[in-house]
Amino acid sequence: MNNIVSRTVCTTVILLAISSLSYGKCTLEAGAIPEIPDAHVATLQEMQAARNRVAQYMEAANDFVKCTRGRNDRRTPQVITKTRKLAKYFNRANKIFAARVANDPSITHDPQQLLVQK
């Protein structure tokens, strides 16, 4: 009888350990939401750097959302909303930058390269 109880307890502990490893904790590794420079005065390098930070943040947010899929994590809708707003804000800034560039022949780039997918 003790042997059966020991096996049951041991099996339960192993299953709990395995399930906790697969469940894991979902964390947003991106840190703070990246700042977007003022497109009215930003340089091309500043806009490109901002685009890279935004893309990194959105990739980390996407990983977080994938991790929380199927779970009841209250943070998920907030992360989705923040990333959509961030993409919209950056793309709006990029349009302002592109309009400014169109009037300044000393700055050449393709504004479509800076757009962020929502």
Contacts in CASP RR format, 6 or more apart in sequence:
PFRMAT RR
TARGET T0000
AUTHOR 0000-0000-0000
METHOD contacts of the structure
MODEL  1
MNNIVSRTVCTTVILLAISSLSYGKCTLEAGAIPEIPDAHVATLQEMQAA
RNRVAQYMEAANDFVKCTRGRNDRRTPQVITKTRKLAKYFNRANKIFAAR
VANDPSITHDPQQLLVQK
26 64 0 8 1.000
26 67 0 8 1.000
26 68 0 8 1.000
26 71 0 8 1.000
26 73 0 8 1.000
27 64 0 8 1.000
28 60 0 8 1.000
28 61 0 8 1.000
28 64 0 8 1.000
28 75 0 8 1.000
28 79 0 8 1.000
29 60 0 8 1.000
29 63 0 8 1.000
29 64 0 8 1.000
30 56 0 8 1.000
30 57 0 8 1.000
30 59 0 8 1.000
30 60 0 8 1.000
30 61 0 8 1.000
31 57 0 8 1.000
31 60 0 8 1.000
33 57 0 8 1.000
33 82 0 8 1.000
33 86 0 8 1.000
34 50 0 8 1.000
34 53 0 8 1.000
34 54 0 8 1.000
34 56 0 8 1.000
34 57 0 8 1.000
34 86 0 8 1.000
35 50 0 8 1.000
35 53 0 8 1.000
36 50 0 8 1.000
36 54 0 8 1.000
36 86 0 8 1.000
36 89 0 8 1.000
36 90 0 8 1.000
36 93 0 8 1.000
37 46 0 8 1.000
37 47 0 8 1.000
37 50 0 8 1.000
37 93 0 8 1.000
38 93 0 8 1.000
39 47 0 8 1.000
39 93 0 8 1.000
39 94 0 8 1.000
39 95 0 8 1.000
39 96 0 8 1.000
39 97 0 8 1.000
39 100 0 8 1.000
40 96 0 8 1.000
40 100 0 8 1.000
42 50 0 8 1.000
42 93 0 8 1.000
42 97 0 8 1.000
44 101 0 8 1.000
44 107 0 8 1.000
44 109 0 8 1.000
47 93 0 8 1.000
47 94 0 8 1.000
47 97 0 8 1.000
47 114 0 8 1.000
48 114 0 8 1.000
50 90 0 8 1.000
50 93 0 8 1.000
51 90 0 8 1.000
51 94 0 8 1.000
51 114 0 8 1.000
51 116 0 8 1.000
54 86 0 8 1.000
54 87 0 8 1.000
54 90 0 8 1.000
54 116 0 8 1.000
55 116 0 8 1.000
57 83 0 8 1.000
57 86 0 8 1.000
58 83 0 8 1.000
58 86 0 8 1.000
58 87 0 8 1.000
58 116 0 8 1.000
58 117 0 8 1.000
61 79 0 8 1.000
61 80 0 8 1.000
61 82 0 8 1.000
61 83 0 8 1.000
62 83 0 8 1.000
64 75 0 8 1.000
64 76 0 8 1.000
64 79 0 8 1.000
65 76 0 8 1.000
65 79 0 8 1.000
65 80 0 8 1.000
68 75 0 8 1.000
68 76 0 8 1.000
84 118 0 8 1.000
86 116 0 8 1.000
87 116 0 8 1.000
87 117 0 8 1.000
87 118 0 8 1.000
88 118 0 8 1.000
90 114 0 8 1.000
90 116 0 8 1.000
91 115 0 8 1.000
91 116 0 8 1.000
91 118 0 8 1.000
94 111 0 8 1.000
94 114 0 8 1.000
94 115 0 8 1.000
95 111 0 8 1.000
97 111 0 8 1.000
97 114 0 8 1.000
98 111 0 8 1.000
98 114 0 8 1.000
100 107 0 8 1.000
101 107 0 8 1.000
101 108 0 8 1.000
101 109 0 8 1.000
101 111 0 8 1.000
END
